[in-house]
Amino acid sequence: MELTDFQKAIVAEARSWLGTRFAHHGRVKGRSCDCAGLVIGVGAAVGCPIVDEAQYDRKPDGAMLLAHCERQGLRVPIAEARPGDVALFAFAGEPQHLAILGDYFAGGLSMIHAFSLSRKVIETRLDDSWPIVGVFRFKEAK
């Protein structure tokens, strides 16, 4: 799949956050971020500012997170996910985690995300152990 310049810019910006320390409510590349902070920071860097609703618990309200994603991005079918999209994942049936999709070096998709267990922003292959419940596309600035 050939990526557009916009998709390439999103993935490149997300990758520039790799190694940033995980911290709940973090929003600063190279310093600290959480999964929402990564999406907000990448969106701002590529010209797609996202309204930051920073008042959330460590375990976010799944309905609120889903509604926020639907207001901020363009929802696309999961089967149409592509690099540069934002994936929303559920744990225990509740939407709780965000990642920016990338192009995995060995084919398929990767996920770039602030992962609390790794304590930093990482990129890993996207596989079935990550249950996607929504895919959202950044709204390209006009």
N, C-alpha and C positions, 0 to 999 in steps of 0.2 A: 504494500500500500504506500503510495506516494503521499508524503505529508505536505501540507500547505506551509507557507512561511509563518503564518500565525501559530499553527500547531507546533512547528519547530521552535518558535520563540517561547511558547509555554513550557515545553519539555526542557529546553536549555535553561530557562530561569529556574524551574523546579530543581533541576540537577545542581544548580549553583548553590542551593540550600543544603546539599548533602553534607552530613557531619554536624550541622547545627544542633546544638544540645536541645533535648526535649524538656520543656517546662510548660505546665498547665497555664494557659492564657498568654504564653510567649508569642511575640509578634515580630522579632527582629532577626533578620538573616545573619548568620554567623555568631549570634549570641544565644537566642533561645526561641523556640516556638512549639506549639502543639499542632495537631492536624488541621484545625481551623485556621490557625495563624499562618501555616504554610500556604493554604489556598488563598487567603486574603492577601498575603504578601506577593505571591506570584501574580494574582489578578491585578494588583496595583502596578506591578512592574511592567506588565504587558499592556497597560492602558485600559484595564477592565476593573475599575474600583468596585469593591464589594462592600456593602454596608456591614460593619462589624457589630455583631450582637454578642459582646464579650461576657454577658451575664449568664454563665452556664456552669453547672457542677462538673466534677470529674467524670461522672457518668451522665452524659447529656440526656435531656428529654428527647426521645426519638421522634415524636411527632413534631416538636418544635424544630429540630434539626432538619427533618424532611421538608417542612414548610419553608424554612429559610432557604434551602437549596432550590426549591421550586420558584421562589421569588427572585433569586439571584441569577440563575442559569437557565438554559434551555434544556428541558428534559428530553432525552433521546432513549430509544429502546436499548436495553442492555446488550442485545445482539449487535448493535451498531456502535458500541464503544470503540474509541480510537485514541491514539496518543494525543495528549493535550486535554482530554476530558477529565472531569472530576467524578470519581466513583464514591458512592455512599455504601458503607458496609454495615451489616447487622450482626450483633452478638446477642445470644439468648433471645432472638426474635425482635430486638429493638435496634433501629438505626443509631449508630454510635461513633462511627469513625469515617474519616475522609482521606482520600489519596488522589494524587494526580497521576493519570496513566501515562506511561512512556512506551517506547518501542524497545522490547527486550532484545538484547544482542543475538540471542539464539532463536529468534522468531517469537511471535505472539506479543503479548503485552506485559509490561512491568508496572509496578506501583511504586510511586515516590511518596513517602509519608513520614510524618513525625511519629515514631513508634516508641511508646513508653517503655516497652521491655528492652529495646536496644538503647534507650536513653538518648536517641538522636534521630535525625532525618536519614532515612536509608532508602535504597532502591532494591527491590527484589522482584523475582518473577511472579506474576499474578497467576494463582492456581485456584482450584476449587475449594481450598480450605478457607478462602476469603469470600464469604457470602455477600455478593453485590445485591443491593435492593433498589438502587437507582443510579443512573448515569446522567450527568449534567454537563453541558457545553458552555464554556465562557461565551458571553455575548461580545462579539467583536466590535470594537469602537468604530464609529463611522467617520 
